[in-house]
Structures are given as structure tokens and as C-alpha cells.
Amino acid sequence: MAGFSCGVTVAGDTCIVRPVGYLDDATGREMRAAFQEPLQRGVRRFVLNLQGTPVINSQGITQVLELVEELVYDQQGSLALVGVSELYLEVFRTVGILHLVRTFPDEASALQR
């Protein structure tokens, strides 16, 4: 989808993923793909910064949930969320995402976990 990007940065033993743009099914799959190379290299600590994704539709929520399940259950990794609006915090709470991840006010806080 035009206008969507997903930056990946490694900070120590943690990978930070920063999607920018509208998060739907297609862009959610693109976001999830950004986790694959670090996972293959053995990274298991991740930060997902959603500050650049002001709109997440229901399929995007599903992609985030599937990402969390893959990282936490399948890969025995951990995921911290930052930059999540109050609206999406409530949505993530409702669908059970917040039971599997921790939220932080910013990346610096998430990296210190």
C-alpha cells in the first residue's frame, strides 16, 4: 500500500519496529514480515512503536494479535508496545493483547525493561 513503511532498528539485544501509515490486513502483513529477519538471527526481544500508525482497522488489529501470538507463544519472545493511543489501548485490552505484552510511554522506557 502506498504511503506505508516499516523501519527496523536493532538496539543491543532488542529490535525496534516502527510502522508508519494506515494499518490494515496488507500493511499488517508487511509489518509482521519486518520481524522475520531479526527472529531468524535469534532476536527475541522486540519493541513495536505504533506512534506512526494513527489508524488501525479491524484486520490490522488481527495482524497485531497474530504477531503477538507468534512472538510470545511460538518464539518464546517478548514484545513491548509504545506509542499506542488510548483508543487502541482499550481495543488491545478487549481482544486480549495487553495480557501478553507490556506497554511503555516511550522507546527508552521499553528498552530498559
C-alpha positions in Angstrom: 0.0 0.0 0.0 1.3 3.4 -0.9 2.4 5.6 2.0 3.1 2.7 4.3 6.7 2.0 5.6 8.2 -0.1 8.4 11.5 0.8 9.9 13.6 -1.7 11.8 16.4 -0.8 14.2 18.4 -3.1 16.5 19.4 -1.6 19.9 21.5 -4.1 21.8 19.5 -7.3 22.1 16.2 -5.7 21.2 14.7 -5.0 17.8 12.5 -1.9 17.4 9.9 -1.9 14.6 8.3 1.4 13.6 5.4 1.1 11.1 4.2 4.3 9.6 0.8 4.7 7.9 -2.6 3.0 7.9 -2.5 -0.5 9.4 -4.8 -2.9 7.7 -4.5 -6.5 6.6 -1.9 -6.0 3.8 0.2 -3.4 5.7 -0.2 -5.6 8.9 1.3 -8.5 7.0 4.1 -6.2 5.8 4.7 -5.1 9.4 4.8 -8.7 10.6 7.3 -9.6 7.9 9.7 -7.0 9.3 10.1 -9.2 12.4 11.2 -12.3 10.5 14.8 -11.5 9.7 15.6 -10.5 13.4 13.8 -13.6 14.6 15.9 -15.7 12.2 19.0 -14.1 13.8 17.9 -15.1 17.2 16.4 -11.8 18.5 13.6 -12.5 21.0 13.1 -9.0 22.5 11.0 -6.6 20.4 9.5 -3.1 20.7 6.6 -2.2 18.4 6.3 1.6 18.2 2.8 2.4 16.9 3.1 6.2 17.1 3.2 6.4 13.3 0.0 4.4 12.9 -2.9 6.6 13.8 -5.5 4.3 12.2 -5.7 0.6 12.7 -8.7 -1.2 11.2 -10.1 -4.5 12.4 -7.9 -6.5 10.0 -4.8 -4.5 11.3 -5.8 -5.4 14.9 -5.9 -9.1 13.8 -2.4 -8.8 12.4 -1.2 -7.3 15.6 -2.8 -10.1 17.6 -1.3 -12.7 15.3 2.1 -11.1 15.7 1.9 -11.1 19.5 0.8 -14.8 19.5 3.7 -15.7 17.2 6.3 -13.8 19.2 5.1 -14.8 22.7 3.9 -18.4 22.1 5.7 -19.7 19.1 9.0 -17.9 19.5 9.1 -17.5 23.3 9.9 -13.9 22.8 8.7 -10.7 24.4 7.0 -7.6 22.9 6.7 -4.1 24.3 4.3 -1.6 22.8 4.9 2.1 22.7 3.0 5.0 21.1 -0.4 3.4 21.4 -3.3 5.8 21.6 -5.9 5.5 24.4 -8.5 4.2 21.9 -6.2 1.3 20.7 -5.1 0.5 24.2 -8.8 -0.2 25.0 -9.2 -2.2 21.8 -6.0 -4.2 22.6 -7.2 -4.8 26.1 -10.6 -6.0 24.8 -9.1 -8.5 22.4 -6.5 -9.8 24.9 -3.3 -8.3 23.5 -2.5 -6.4 26.7 -2.4 -9.7 28.7 0.6 -10.8 26.6 2.7 -7.6 26.2 3.7 -4.6 28.2 3.1 -1.0 27.3 5.5 1.8 27.8 5.3 5.6 27.3 8.4 5.7 25.0 11.1 3.6 23.4 13.7 4.5 26.1 11.5 3.1 28.8 10.7 -0.1 26.8 14.4 -0.7 26.2 15.1 -0.6 29.9 12.6 -3.3 30.8 
